[in-house]
């Protein structure tokens, strides 16, 4: 991998991404064994530093490190000195003085992991920064798509909902295009990014044309915690206009898969009849999350061949 850190999908060439996804397959197998541990990162230290809430990402990074036998420390803002007014710079300098090999960071400010990466010796992984990027989510989504479809080349991927506030949409769009898919972004006009052309995707202000003939439908959560103003009249109206239900899903290909990064707002962006159907690969995404994060940690902290 050309970069020492994983801050953005822009840090990866398509070859880097494919190599990571291929090695994630071996880690995916490992997680299905009864003994889910390899000695690969014995003696390495990983710090997970989470300034924002998380269930999936945090748990999967922790499991990923532990399954590779690294020493894993989890710090959440609720219990750190950041609560006492310590600056991000001082927090990370303090942690870096303890010689971690990898620092995984989630932060509400776009660019925070990049700021940290310039100031520490550890390799830094962005686990989601503000409205900017969430590269390991894009990798786990690509892994899940590859599992279902074999390859991303030529696929039509619709990403629908609150695109403007979604780091998942941004990282996903960049990675899926790198891997040969075409991406459609759909959402209410107020939830489309200001310069969608810069992402190279097709953009729609209705969900139906984005769904037509799609191979993959990815629904996004309404980012209620990030919505400074009013972006739609009511949640009911949003659900009516943009929610995915089984009738709407008929517009997509018959074998289209449905994805969601979680957490789900059931009845808003996705209905139970879709979320609980066999078209949904939402839990496969969660499973892929552990495998892909093992591949990333292994890459940044390990080097060499994977020993399983
Ligand atoms: C996403 C995130 O935090 O960006 N969730 C996740 O990592 N699984 C998406 C979201 O919160 O909507």
py3Dmol code that shows the C-alpha trace and the ligand (Angstrom):
import py3Dmol

protein = """\
ATOM      1  CA  UNK A   1       0.000   0.000   0.000  1.00  0.00           C
ATOM      2  CA  UNK A   2       1.477   3.326  -1.025  1.00  0.00           C
ATOM      3  CA  UNK A   3       0.309   5.192   2.093  1.00  0.00           C
ATOM      4  CA  UNK A   4       1.333   4.429   5.680  1.00  0.00           C
ATOM      5  CA  UNK A   5      -2.164   5.459   6.806  1.00  0.00           C
ATOM      6  CA  UNK A   6      -5.722   4.820   5.657  1.00  0.00           C
ATOM      7  CA  UNK A   7      -7.393   8.213   5.835  1.00  0.00           C
ATOM      8  CA  UNK A   8      -9.324   8.257   2.591  1.00  0.00           C
ATOM      9  CA  UNK A   9     -10.166   5.974  -0.312  1.00  0.00           C
ATOM     10  CA  UNK A  10      -7.889   8.336  -2.250  1.00  0.00           C
ATOM     11  CA  UNK A  11      -4.971   6.694  -0.364  1.00  0.00           C
ATOM     12  CA  UNK A  12      -5.651   3.444  -2.237  1.00  0.00           C
ATOM     13  CA  UNK A  13      -5.018   2.458  -5.823  1.00  0.00           C
ATOM     14  CA  UNK A  14      -7.472  -0.049  -7.262  1.00  0.00           C
ATOM     15  CA  UNK A  15      -4.709  -2.684  -6.890  1.00  0.00           C
ATOM     16  CA  UNK A  16      -4.302  -1.799  -3.191  1.00  0.00           C
ATOM     17  CA  UNK A  17      -8.050  -2.137  -2.715  1.00  0.00           C
ATOM     18  CA  UNK A  18      -8.182  -5.512  -4.490  1.00  0.00           C
ATOM     19  CA  UNK A  19      -5.228  -6.799  -2.448  1.00  0.00           C
ATOM     20  CA  UNK A  20      -6.970  -5.755   0.774  1.00  0.00           C
ATOM     21  CA  UNK A  21     -10.242  -7.366  -0.307  1.00  0.00           C
ATOM     22  CA  UNK A  22      -8.470 -10.577  -1.283  1.00  0.00           C
ATOM     23  CA  UNK A  23      -6.664 -10.822   2.037  1.00  0.00           C
ATOM     24  CA  UNK A  24      -9.943 -10.026   3.829  1.00  0.00           C
ATOM     25  CA  UNK A  25     -11.343 -13.260   2.333  1.00  0.00           C
ATOM     26  CA  UNK A  26      -8.792 -15.284   4.315  1.00  0.00           C
ATOM     27  CA  UNK A  27      -9.709 -13.362   7.480  1.00  0.00           C
ATOM     28  CA  UNK A  28     -13.418 -13.869   6.772  1.00  0.00           C
ATOM     29  CA  UNK A  29     -12.782 -17.645   6.777  1.00  0.00           C
ATOM     30  CA  UNK A  30     -10.850 -17.369  10.031  1.00  0.00           C
ATOM     31  CA  UNK A  31     -13.808 -15.668  11.746  1.00  0.00           C
ATOM     32  CA  UNK A  32     -15.989 -18.653  10.810  1.00  0.00           C
ATOM     33  CA  UNK A  33     -13.674 -21.159  12.498  1.00  0.00           C
ATOM     34  CA  UNK A  34     -14.278 -22.307  16.035  1.00  0.00           C
ATOM     35  CA  UNK A  35     -10.886 -20.867  17.076  1.00  0.00           C
ATOM     36  CA  UNK A  36     -10.984 -17.371  15.600  1.00  0.00           C
ATOM     37  CA  UNK A  37      -7.459 -16.264  16.301  1.00  0.00           C
ATOM     38  CA  UNK A  38      -4.175 -15.994  14.430  1.00  0.00           C
ATOM     39  CA  UNK A  39      -0.813 -14.964  15.944  1.00  0.00           C
ATOM     40  CA  UNK A  40      -0.186 -12.483  13.104  1.00  0.00           C
ATOM     41  CA  UNK A  41      -0.016  -9.249  15.126  1.00  0.00           C
ATOM     42  CA  UNK A  42       1.339 -10.632  18.394  1.00  0.00           C
ATOM     43  CA  UNK A  43       3.330  -7.925  20.162  1.00  0.00           C
ATOM     44  CA  UNK A  44       1.629  -5.085  18.243  1.00  0.00           C
ATOM     45  CA  UNK A  45      -0.511  -2.467  19.947  1.00  0.00           C
ATOM     46  CA  UNK A  46      -3.666  -0.937  18.506  1.00  0.00           C
ATOM     47  CA  UNK A  47      -5.511   2.001  20.056  1.00  0.00           C
ATOM     48  CA  UNK A  48      -9.131   2.603  19.078  1.00  0.00           C
ATOM     49  CA  UNK A  49      -9.944   6.219  19.815  1.00  0.00           C
ATOM     50  CA  UNK A  50     -13.631   6.978  19.383  1.00  0.00           C
ATOM     51  CA  UNK A  51     -14.880  10.537  19.812  1.00  0.00           C
ATOM     52  CA  UNK A  52     -18.269   9.628  18.310  1.00  0.00           C
ATOM     53  CA  UNK A  53     -20.728   6.869  19.130  1.00  0.00           C
ATOM     54  CA  UNK A  54     -20.416   3.600  17.326  1.00  0.00           C
ATOM     55  CA  UNK A  55     -21.565   0.006  17.680  1.00  0.00           C
ATOM     56  CA  UNK A  56     -20.514  -1.830  14.524  1.00  0.00           C
ATOM     57  CA  UNK A  57     -17.324   0.008  13.655  1.00  0.00           C
ATOM     58  CA  UNK A  58     -15.942   0.026  17.166  1.00  0.00           C
ATOM     59  CA  UNK A  59     -16.762  -3.568  17.970  1.00  0.00           C
ATOM     60  CA  UNK A  60     -15.428  -4.815  14.661  1.00  0.00           C
ATOM     61  CA  UNK A  61     -12.135  -2.927  14.965  1.00  0.00           C
ATOM     62  CA  UNK A  62     -11.733  -4.327  18.462  1.00  0.00           C
ATOM     63  CA  UNK A  63     -12.508  -7.891  17.367  1.00  0.00           C
ATOM     64  CA  UNK A  64     -10.297  -7.493  14.311  1.00  0.00           C
ATOM     65  CA  UNK A  65      -7.288  -6.522  16.438  1.00  0.00           C
ATOM     66  CA  UNK A  66      -7.961  -9.245  19.004  1.00  0.00           C
ATOM     67  CA  UNK A  67      -8.427 -11.970  16.391  1.00  0.00           C
ATOM     68  CA  UNK A  68      -4.986 -11.043  15.078  1.00  0.00           C
ATOM     69  CA  UNK A  69      -3.564 -11.294  18.639  1.00  0.00           C
ATOM     70  CA  UNK A  70      -2.668  -7.605  18.935  1.00  0.00           C
ATOM     71  CA  UNK A  71      -3.028  -5.802  22.258  1.00  0.00           C
ATOM     72  CA  UNK A  72      -6.088  -3.607  21.781  1.00  0.00           C
ATOM     73  CA  UNK A  73      -6.956  -0.570  23.862  1.00  0.00           C
ATOM     74  CA  UNK A  74     -10.317   1.149  23.428  1.00  0.00           C
ATOM     75  CA  UNK A  75     -10.792   4.732  24.407  1.00  0.00           C
ATOM     76  CA  UNK A  76     -14.093   6.496  24.090  1.00  0.00           C
ATOM     77  CA  UNK A  77     -14.534  10.185  24.630  1.00  0.00           C
ATOM     78  CA  UNK A  78     -16.838   9.596  27.584  1.00  0.00           C
ATOM     79  CA  UNK A  79     -13.900   8.328  29.626  1.00  0.00           C
ATOM     80  CA  UNK A  80     -10.943  10.218  28.153  1.00  0.00           C
ATOM     81  CA  UNK A  81      -9.237  13.447  29.145  1.00  0.00           C
ATOM     82  CA  UNK A  82     -10.812  15.118  26.108  1.00  0.00           C
ATOM     83  CA  UNK A  83     -13.794  15.495  28.422  1.00  0.00           C
ATOM     84  CA  UNK A  84     -11.535  17.514  30.748  1.00  0.00           C
ATOM     85  CA  UNK A  85     -10.711  19.928  27.945  1.00  0.00           C
ATOM     86  CA  UNK A  86      -7.569  18.291  26.578  1.00  0.00           C
ATOM     87  CA  UNK A  87      -6.937  19.154  22.935  1.00  0.00           C
ATOM     88  CA  UNK A  88      -6.924  16.480  20.255  1.00  0.00           C
ATOM     89  CA  UNK A  89      -3.263  17.276  19.653  1.00  0.00           C
ATOM     90  CA  UNK A  90      -2.337  16.616  23.308  1.00  0.00           C
ATOM     91  CA  UNK A  91      -4.495  13.493  23.529  1.00  0.00           C
ATOM     92  CA  UNK A  92      -2.827  11.887  20.529  1.00  0.00           C
ATOM     93  CA  UNK A  93       0.697  12.999  21.528  1.00  0.00           C
ATOM     94  CA  UNK A  94       0.088  11.349  24.906  1.00  0.00           C
ATOM     95  CA  UNK A  95      -1.119   8.125  23.342  1.00  0.00           C
ATOM     96  CA  UNK A  96       1.674   8.104  20.767  1.00  0.00           C
ATOM     97  CA  UNK A  97       4.258   8.314  23.556  1.00  0.00           C
ATOM     98  CA  UNK A  98       3.142   4.793  24.518  1.00  0.00           C
ATOM     99  CA  UNK A  99       4.207   3.504  21.076  1.00  0.00           C
ATOM    100  CA  UNK A 100       1.054   2.086  19.563  1.00  0.00           C
ATOM    101  CA  UNK A 101       1.534   0.606  16.101  1.00  0.00           C
ATOM    102  CA  UNK A 102      -1.895   1.641  14.836  1.00  0.00           C
ATOM    103  CA  UNK A 103      -4.289   4.328  15.988  1.00  0.00           C
ATOM    104  CA  UNK A 104      -7.882   3.941  14.764  1.00  0.00           C
ATOM    105  CA  UNK A 105      -9.789   7.175  15.093  1.00  0.00           C
ATOM    106  CA  UNK A 106     -13.413   8.253  14.730  1.00  0.00           C
ATOM    107  CA  UNK A 107     -14.101  11.939  15.145  1.00  0.00           C
ATOM    108  CA  UNK A 108     -16.932  14.362  14.429  1.00  0.00           C
ATOM    109  CA  UNK A 109     -14.612  16.806  12.668  1.00  0.00           C
ATOM    110  CA  UNK A 110     -13.814  16.158   9.011  1.00  0.00           C
ATOM    111  CA  UNK A 111     -10.034  15.887   8.682  1.00  0.00           C
ATOM    112  CA  UNK A 112      -9.298  14.964  12.317  1.00  0.00           C
ATOM    113  CA  UNK A 113      -7.581  11.644  11.438  1.00  0.00           C
ATOM    114  CA  UNK A 114      -5.421  13.487   8.890  1.00  0.00           C
ATOM    115  CA  UNK A 115      -4.447  16.013  11.552  1.00  0.00           C
ATOM    116  CA  UNK A 116      -3.505  13.146  13.868  1.00  0.00           C
ATOM    117  CA  UNK A 117      -1.567  11.294  11.151  1.00  0.00           C
ATOM    118  CA  UNK A 118       0.756  14.275  10.722  1.00  0.00           C
ATOM    119  CA  UNK A 119       1.636  14.237  14.403  1.00  0.00           C
ATOM    120  CA  UNK A 120       2.139  10.604  15.416  1.00  0.00           C
ATOM    121  CA  UNK A 121       4.469   7.714  14.632  1.00  0.00           C
ATOM    122  CA  UNK A 122       1.608   5.219  14.612  1.00  0.00           C
ATOM    123  CA  UNK A 123      -0.226   4.337  11.417  1.00  0.00           C
ATOM    124  CA  UNK A 124      -3.640   6.017  11.473  1.00  0.00           C
ATOM    125  CA  UNK A 125      -6.920   4.522  10.263  1.00  0.00           C
ATOM    126  CA  UNK A 126      -9.903   6.776   9.717  1.00  0.00           C
ATOM    127  CA  UNK A 127     -12.956   5.075  11.251  1.00  0.00           C
ATOM    128  CA  UNK A 128     -15.251   7.911  10.128  1.00  0.00           C
ATOM    129  CA  UNK A 129     -14.565  11.642  10.272  1.00  0.00           C
ATOM    130  CA  UNK A 130     -17.474  14.067  10.207  1.00  0.00           C
ATOM    131  CA  UNK A 131     -18.955  14.409   6.744  1.00  0.00           C
ATOM    132  CA  UNK A 132     -15.704  13.427   5.078  1.00  0.00           C
ATOM    133  CA  UNK A 133     -14.868   9.719   4.733  1.00  0.00           C
ATOM    134  CA  UNK A 134     -15.267   6.251   6.157  1.00  0.00           C
ATOM    135  CA  UNK A 135     -12.852   4.186   4.062  1.00  0.00           C
ATOM    136  CA  UNK A 136     -13.155   0.857   5.905  1.00  0.00           C
ATOM    137  CA  UNK A 137     -16.937   1.019   5.458  1.00  0.00           C
ATOM    138  CA  UNK A 138     -16.443   1.384   1.696  1.00  0.00           C
ATOM    139  CA  UNK A 139     -14.061  -1.594   1.732  1.00  0.00           C
ATOM    140  CA  UNK A 140     -16.485  -3.784   3.663  1.00  0.00           C
ATOM    141  CA  UNK A 141     -19.276  -2.747   1.316  1.00  0.00           C
ATOM    142  CA  UNK A 142     -17.127  -3.628  -1.703  1.00  0.00           C
ATOM    143  CA  UNK A 143     -16.300  -6.967  -0.043  1.00  0.00           C
ATOM    144  CA  UNK A 144     -20.013  -7.694   0.449  1.00  0.00           C
ATOM    145  CA  UNK A 145     -20.810  -6.734  -3.150  1.00  0.00           C
ATOM    146  CA  UNK A 146     -18.010  -8.984  -4.416  1.00  0.00           C
ATOM    147  CA  UNK A 147     -19.408 -11.855  -2.339  1.00  0.00           C
ATOM    148  CA  UNK A 148     -22.840 -11.421  -3.908  1.00  0.00           C
ATOM    149  CA  UNK A 149     -21.892 -10.418  -7.454  1.00  0.00           C
ATOM    150  CA  UNK A 150     -18.361 -11.688  -7.981  1.00  0.00           C
ATOM    151  CA  UNK A 151     -16.954  -8.399  -9.194  1.00  0.00           C
ATOM    152  CA  UNK A 152     -17.872  -4.701  -9.211  1.00  0.00           C
ATOM    153  CA  UNK A 153     -16.953  -4.119 -12.846  1.00  0.00           C
ATOM    154  CA  UNK A 154     -19.969  -2.844 -14.785  1.00  0.00           C
ATOM    155  CA  UNK A 155     -22.394  -2.896 -11.842  1.00  0.00           C
ATOM    156  CA  UNK A 156     -24.931  -0.121 -11.313  1.00  0.00           C
ATOM    157  CA  UNK A 157     -24.892   0.916  -7.675  1.00  0.00           C
ATOM    158  CA  UNK A 158     -27.581   3.261  -6.336  1.00  0.00           C
ATOM    159  CA  UNK A 159     -26.781   5.084  -3.093  1.00  0.00           C
ATOM    160  CA  UNK A 160     -29.940   6.708  -1.781  1.00  0.00           C
ATOM    161  CA  UNK A 161     -30.920   9.095   0.971  1.00  0.00           C
ATOM    162  CA  UNK A 162     -28.981  11.655   2.945  1.00  0.00           C
ATOM    163  CA  UNK A 163     -26.004  11.722   0.589  1.00  0.00           C
ATOM    164  CA  UNK A 164     -24.751  15.173   1.587  1.00  0.00           C
ATOM    165  CA  UNK A 165     -24.172  14.211   5.200  1.00  0.00           C
ATOM    166  CA  UNK A 166     -22.864  10.748   4.512  1.00  0.00           C
ATOM    167  CA  UNK A 167     -19.195   9.858   4.741  1.00  0.00           C
ATOM    168  CA  UNK A 168     -20.302   6.345   3.786  1.00  0.00           C
ATOM    169  CA  UNK A 169     -21.661   7.632   0.465  1.00  0.00           C
ATOM    170  CA  UNK A 170     -18.511   9.628  -0.267  1.00  0.00           C
ATOM    171  CA  UNK A 171     -16.054   6.796   0.428  1.00  0.00           C
ATOM    172  CA  UNK A 172     -18.319   4.253  -1.265  1.00  0.00           C
ATOM    173  CA  UNK A 173     -18.682   6.346  -4.415  1.00  0.00           C
ATOM    174  CA  UNK A 174     -14.916   6.788  -4.713  1.00  0.00           C
ATOM    175  CA  UNK A 175     -14.138   3.110  -4.157  1.00  0.00           C
ATOM    176  CA  UNK A 176     -16.923   1.584  -6.260  1.00  0.00           C
ATOM    177  CA  UNK A 177     -15.940   3.728  -9.232  1.00  0.00           C
ATOM    178  CA  UNK A 178     -12.289   2.790  -8.751  1.00  0.00           C
ATOM    179  CA  UNK A 179     -13.379  -0.853  -8.989  1.00  0.00           C
ATOM    180  CA  UNK A 180     -15.299  -0.297 -12.233  1.00  0.00           C
ATOM    181  CA  UNK A 181     -18.897   0.228 -11.065  1.00  0.00           C
ATOM    182  CA  UNK A 182     -21.090   3.180 -12.008  1.00  0.00           C
ATOM    183  CA  UNK A 183     -22.658   5.028  -9.105  1.00  0.00           C
ATOM    184  CA  UNK A 184     -25.995   6.821  -8.899  1.00  0.00           C
ATOM    185  CA  UNK A 185     -26.694   9.142  -5.989  1.00  0.00           C
ATOM    186  CA  UNK A 186     -30.305   9.927  -5.111  1.00  0.00           C
ATOM    187  CA  UNK A 187     -31.846  12.075  -2.434  1.00  0.00           C
ATOM    188  CA  UNK A 188     -33.949  15.162  -1.820  1.00  0.00           C
ATOM    189  CA  UNK A 189     -32.253  18.197  -3.341  1.00  0.00           C
ATOM    190  CA  UNK A 190     -31.339  19.456   0.118  1.00  0.00           C
ATOM    191  CA  UNK A 191     -29.496  16.215   0.796  1.00  0.00           C
ATOM    192  CA  UNK A 192     -27.413  16.073  -2.340  1.00  0.00           C
ATOM    193  CA  UNK A 193     -23.794  17.225  -2.127  1.00  0.00           C
ATOM    194  CA  UNK A 194     -23.142  20.806  -3.332  1.00  0.00           C
ATOM    195  CA  UNK A 195     -20.920  19.719  -6.232  1.00  0.00           C
ATOM    196  CA  UNK A 196     -22.056  16.186  -7.031  1.00  0.00           C
ATOM    197  CA  UNK A 197     -20.214  16.241 -10.392  1.00  0.00           C
ATOM    198  CA  UNK A 198     -16.923  16.312  -8.484  1.00  0.00           C
ATOM    199  CA  UNK A 199     -17.736  12.779  -7.282  1.00  0.00           C
ATOM    200  CA  UNK A 200     -18.191  11.585 -10.849  1.00  0.00           C
ATOM    201  CA  UNK A 201     -21.589   9.997 -10.122  1.00  0.00           C
ATOM    202  CA  UNK A 202     -25.001  10.408 -11.735  1.00  0.00           C
ATOM    203  CA  UNK A 203     -27.282  12.400  -9.462  1.00  0.00           C
ATOM    204  CA  UNK A 204     -31.086  12.204  -9.062  1.00  0.00           C
ATOM    205  CA  UNK A 205     -33.504  14.138  -6.869  1.00  0.00           C
ATOM    206  CA  UNK A 206     -35.986  11.237  -6.941  1.00  0.00           C
ATOM    207  CA  UNK A 207     -35.289   7.676  -5.911  1.00  0.00           C
ATOM    208  CA  UNK A 208     -37.129   5.870  -8.753  1.00  0.00           C
ATOM    209  CA  UNK A 209     -34.761   6.634 -11.649  1.00  0.00           C
ATOM    210  CA  UNK A 210     -31.776   5.692  -9.496  1.00  0.00           C
ATOM    211  CA  UNK A 211     -33.338   2.320  -8.672  1.00  0.00           C
ATOM    212  CA  UNK A 212     -34.169   1.415 -12.259  1.00  0.00           C
ATOM    213  CA  UNK A 213     -32.050  -1.549 -13.329  1.00  0.00           C
ATOM    214  CA  UNK A 214     -29.715  -1.198 -10.328  1.00  0.00           C
ATOM    215  CA  UNK A 215     -27.648  -4.219  -9.240  1.00  0.00           C
ATOM    216  CA  UNK A 216     -27.038  -2.847  -5.767  1.00  0.00           C
ATOM    217  CA  UNK A 217     -29.231  -0.518  -3.712  1.00  0.00           C
ATOM    218  CA  UNK A 218     -27.588   1.104  -0.727  1.00  0.00           C
ATOM    219  CA  UNK A 219     -29.819   3.051   1.628  1.00  0.00           C
ATOM    220  CA  UNK A 220     -28.378   5.683   3.941  1.00  0.00           C
ATOM    221  CA  UNK A 221     -29.438   6.685   7.406  1.00  0.00           C
ATOM    222  CA  UNK A 222     -30.862  10.135   7.940  1.00  0.00           C
ATOM    223  CA  UNK A 223     -28.041  11.766   9.920  1.00  0.00           C
ATOM    224  CA  UNK A 224     -30.308  13.417  12.469  1.00  0.00           C
ATOM    225  CA  UNK A 225     -27.333  14.354  14.664  1.00  0.00           C
ATOM    226  CA  UNK A 226     -25.684  16.283  11.809  1.00  0.00           C
ATOM    227  CA  UNK A 227     -28.699  18.083  10.414  1.00  0.00           C
ATOM    228  CA  UNK A 228     -28.197  21.681  11.436  1.00  0.00           C
ATOM    229  CA  UNK A 229     -31.228  23.000   9.508  1.00  0.00           C
ATOM    230  CA  UNK A 230     -34.405  21.503   8.140  1.00  0.00           C
ATOM    231  CA  UNK A 231     -33.793  19.351   5.113  1.00  0.00           C
ATOM    232  CA  UNK A 232     -37.244  17.869   4.635  1.00  0.00           C
ATOM    233  CA  UNK A 233     -40.735  18.684   5.894  1.00  0.00           C
ATOM    234  CA  UNK A 234     -41.431  15.629   8.016  1.00  0.00           C
ATOM    235  CA  UNK A 235     -39.972  12.170   8.471  1.00  0.00           C
ATOM    236  CA  UNK A 236     -43.274  10.799   7.156  1.00  0.00           C
ATOM    237  CA  UNK A 237     -42.907  12.735   3.947  1.00  0.00           C
ATOM    238  CA  UNK A 238     -39.272  11.639   3.637  1.00  0.00           C
ATOM    239  CA  UNK A 239     -40.320   8.002   4.106  1.00  0.00           C
ATOM    240  CA  UNK A 240     -43.042   8.375   1.485  1.00  0.00           C
ATOM    241  CA  UNK A 241     -40.769   9.977  -1.116  1.00  0.00           C
ATOM    242  CA  UNK A 242     -37.455   8.233  -0.453  1.00  0.00           C
ATOM    243  CA  UNK A 243     -38.053   5.196   1.739  1.00  0.00           C
ATOM    244  CA  UNK A 244     -37.240   1.791   0.228  1.00  0.00           C
ATOM    245  CA  UNK A 245     -40.137  -0.669   0.290  1.00  0.00           C
ATOM    246  CA  UNK A 246     -40.657  -3.881  -1.648  1.00  0.00           C
ATOM    247  CA  UNK A 247     -42.768  -2.159  -4.338  1.00  0.00           C
ATOM    248  CA  UNK A 248     -40.058   0.381  -5.101  1.00  0.00           C
ATOM    249  CA  UNK A 249     -37.415  -2.307  -5.045  1.00  0.00           C
ATOM    250  CA  UNK A 250     -39.156  -3.933  -8.039  1.00  0.00           C
ATOM    251  CA  UNK A 251     -37.610  -1.177 -10.179  1.00  0.00           C
ATOM    252  CA  UNK A 252     -34.166  -2.615  -9.517  1.00  0.00           C
ATOM    253  CA  UNK A 253     -32.830  -5.806 -11.122  1.00  0.00           C
ATOM    254  CA  UNK A 254     -34.544  -8.985  -9.967  1.00  0.00           C
ATOM    255  CA  UNK A 255     -31.355 -10.103  -8.227  1.00  0.00           C
ATOM    256  CA  UNK A 256     -30.442  -6.691  -6.800  1.00  0.00           C
ATOM    257  CA  UNK A 257     -29.067  -6.724  -3.277  1.00  0.00           C
ATOM    258  CA  UNK A 258     -30.001  -4.196  -0.607  1.00  0.00           C
ATOM    259  CA  UNK A 259     -27.380  -2.692   1.678  1.00  0.00           C
ATOM    260  CA  UNK A 260     -27.396  -0.324   4.633  1.00  0.00           C
ATOM    261  CA  UNK A 261     -24.377   0.653   6.744  1.00  0.00           C
ATOM    262  CA  UNK A 262     -26.504   0.705   9.922  1.00  0.00           C
ATOM    263  CA  UNK A 263     -27.831   1.819  12.247  1.00  0.00           C
ATOM    264  CA  UNK A 264     -31.234   1.485  10.507  1.00  0.00           C
ATOM    265  CA  UNK A 265     -34.103   3.898  10.901  1.00  0.00           C
ATOM    266  CA  UNK A 266     -36.788   1.333  10.144  1.00  0.00           C
ATOM    267  CA  UNK A 267     -39.888   2.814   8.556  1.00  0.00           C
ATOM    268  CA  UNK A 268     -37.961   5.902   7.444  1.00  0.00           C
ATOM    269  CA  UNK A 269     -35.274   5.104   4.872  1.00  0.00           C
ATOM    270  CA  UNK A 270     -35.990   1.368   4.788  1.00  0.00           C
ATOM    271  CA  UNK A 271     -39.079  -0.717   5.507  1.00  0.00           C
ATOM    272  CA  UNK A 272     -39.155  -4.008   7.356  1.00  0.00           C
ATOM    273  CA  UNK A 273     -40.377  -5.848   4.247  1.00  0.00           C
ATOM    274  CA  UNK A 274     -37.041  -5.058   2.582  1.00  0.00           C
ATOM    275  CA  UNK A 275     -34.688  -4.949   5.576  1.00  0.00           C
ATOM    276  CA  UNK A 276     -35.773  -8.412   6.706  1.00  0.00           C
ATOM    277  CA  UNK A 277     -35.982  -9.956   3.227  1.00  0.00           C
ATOM    278  CA  UNK A 278     -33.440 -12.259   1.639  1.00  0.00           C
ATOM    279  CA  UNK A 279     -32.423  -9.420  -0.693  1.00  0.00           C
ATOM    280  CA  UNK A 280     -30.864  -7.590   2.270  1.00  0.00           C
ATOM    281  CA  UNK A 281     -27.180  -8.244   2.928  1.00  0.00           C
ATOM    282  CA  UNK A 282     -27.012  -5.924   5.923  1.00  0.00           C
ATOM    283  CA  UNK A 283     -25.663  -8.545   8.323  1.00  0.00           C
ATOM    284  CA  UNK A 284     -23.227  -9.782   5.689  1.00  0.00           C
ATOM    285  CA  UNK A 285     -21.868  -6.227   5.729  1.00  0.00           C
ATOM    286  CA  UNK A 286     -21.360  -6.475   9.473  1.00  0.00           C
ATOM    287  CA  UNK A 287     -19.565  -9.805   9.090  1.00  0.00           C
ATOM    288  CA  UNK A 288     -17.408  -8.369   6.312  1.00  0.00           C
ATOM    289  CA  UNK A 289     -16.538  -5.450   8.602  1.00  0.00           C
ATOM    290  CA  UNK A 290     -14.465  -7.626  10.908  1.00  0.00           C
ATOM    291  CA  UNK A 291     -12.645  -9.330   8.018  1.00  0.00           C
ATOM    292  CA  UNK A 292     -11.866  -6.121   6.148  1.00  0.00           C
ATOM    293  CA  UNK A 293     -10.623  -4.387   9.289  1.00  0.00           C
ATOM    294  CA  UNK A 294      -8.373  -7.367  10.011  1.00  0.00           C
ATOM    295  CA  UNK A 295      -6.951  -6.958   6.511  1.00  0.00           C
ATOM    296  CA  UNK A 296      -6.379  -3.229   7.047  1.00  0.00           C
ATOM    297  CA  UNK A 297      -4.763  -3.665  10.479  1.00  0.00           C
ATOM    298  CA  UNK A 298      -2.624  -6.471   9.169  1.00  0.00           C
ATOM    299  CA  UNK A 299      -1.515  -4.320   6.237  1.00  0.00           C
ATOM    300  CA  UNK A 300      -0.645  -1.295   8.351  1.00  0.00           C
ATOM    301  CA  UNK A 301       0.837  -3.059  11.380  1.00  0.00           C
ATOM    302  CA  UNK A 302       2.065  -6.358  10.031  1.00  0.00           C
ATOM    303  CA  UNK A 303       3.491  -6.434   6.556  1.00  0.00           C
ATOM    304  CA  UNK A 304       4.689  -9.734   5.114  1.00  0.00           C
ATOM    305  CA  UNK A 305       2.476 -12.679   4.292  1.00  0.00           C
ATOM    306  CA  UNK A 306      -0.633 -13.438   6.339  1.00  0.00           C
ATOM    307  CA  UNK A 307      -0.024 -16.329   8.719  1.00  0.00           C
ATOM    308  CA  UNK A 308      -3.256 -18.020   9.621  1.00  0.00           C
TER     309      UNK A 308
END
"""
ligand_1 = """\
12
LIG
C -22.064 4.929 9.524
C -21.236 6.053 10.114
O -21.057 6.125 11.323
O -20.777 6.831 9.320
N -22.285 3.848 10.368
C -21.338 2.897 10.451
O -20.159 3.155 10.528
N -21.787 1.618 10.413
C -23.320 5.404 8.937
C -24.302 6.106 9.821
O -24.043 6.415 10.973
O -25.379 6.371 9.311
"""
view = py3Dmol.view(width=600, height=400)
view.addModel(protein, "pdb")
view.setStyle({"model": 0}, {"cartoon": {"style": "trace"}})
view.addModel(ligand_1, "xyz")
view.setStyle({"model": 1}, {"stick": {}})
view.zoomTo()
view.show()
